[in-house]
Amino acid sequence: MFKTRLISAIVLVIILAVSLILGGNVLWGLTLFISLVGMYELNRVLENEKNILGILSYTICILYYLCLMLGENKTLNIIAENNYFEIISLIYLIVTMAVYVFTFPKYQSHDILLSYFSFFYVGVMLSFIYKVRMVEEYGQYIVWLVFICSWVCDTCAYCVGVLIGKHKMAPKLSPKKSIEGSIGGIAGSVVFGVLFAYFLQNIIHSQRNLMLLFALIGAVGAIISQVGDLAASAIKRNHDIKDYGKLIPGHGGVLDRFDSVIFTAPVIYFLFVILV
């Protein structure tokens, strides 16, 4: 089991690293793929994976990503200027409500809400990986903070929790997680953030102290990543499942591996835009 988990992690990191380095259409395609698989996993838990509401959520996600890519093209920037997310959200709401009305009483009101939730929670939130990477200045460096604040935090939290964890953080939701582990995860993210800033201080030019800035981003990102992890766990507990899927051997599904990234990516994006 450990060997399978390790090999899967190595392959996943290589694919992700290559995509982050190349950026552009490669990262766009990978992020869209991850989003669609993640949405399918969530819709399957919510029992919406193959009905018209699920199909609509996948379709609107693809449309959203197409607009996102076109918005990055300077010659087609009119798409970005016209607030494509608001337009897509409005279209999505109208179409899903039309389905709700004209197929009544096949679907309940909460089915409509869950359909939109799967699109926003997975598709939109994960798209910020691509959005961070495509920031004109320094995006190719800042995007790594998304994974420092999520996966490094997760690893450090696990190690510290195993070694000295005694006080349960959320016993009913995740019995193995401890307060000591949580603090260790935040500390690990801060340390790696500072080290990352040290290597980038001659590349990224900012009026602020870059090490202090990355330490702050690391701390906030780590806290948010743990919220994301627990949120995904809460959904699984509500529906009495162990994993969201089996796509990544030894790790489960996309949502099992990217649950913290879902929350971290948009936070890193806005922290960078505001602070750097």
Secondary structure, 3 states (H helix, E strand, C coil): CHHHHHHHHHHHHHHHHHHHHHCHHHHHHHHHHHHHHHHHHHHHHCCCCCCHHHHHHHHHHHHHHHHHHHHHCHHHCHHHHCCHHHHHHHHHHHHHHHHHHHCCCCCCHHHHHHHHHHHHHHHHHHHHHHHHHCCCCCHHHHHHHHHHHHHHHHHHHHHHHHHHCCCEEECCCEEEEEHHHHHHHHHHHHHHHHHHHHHHCCCCCCCCCHHHHHHHHHHHHHHHHHHHHHHHHHHHHHCCCCCCCCCECCCECHHHHHHHHHHHHHHHHHHHHHHC
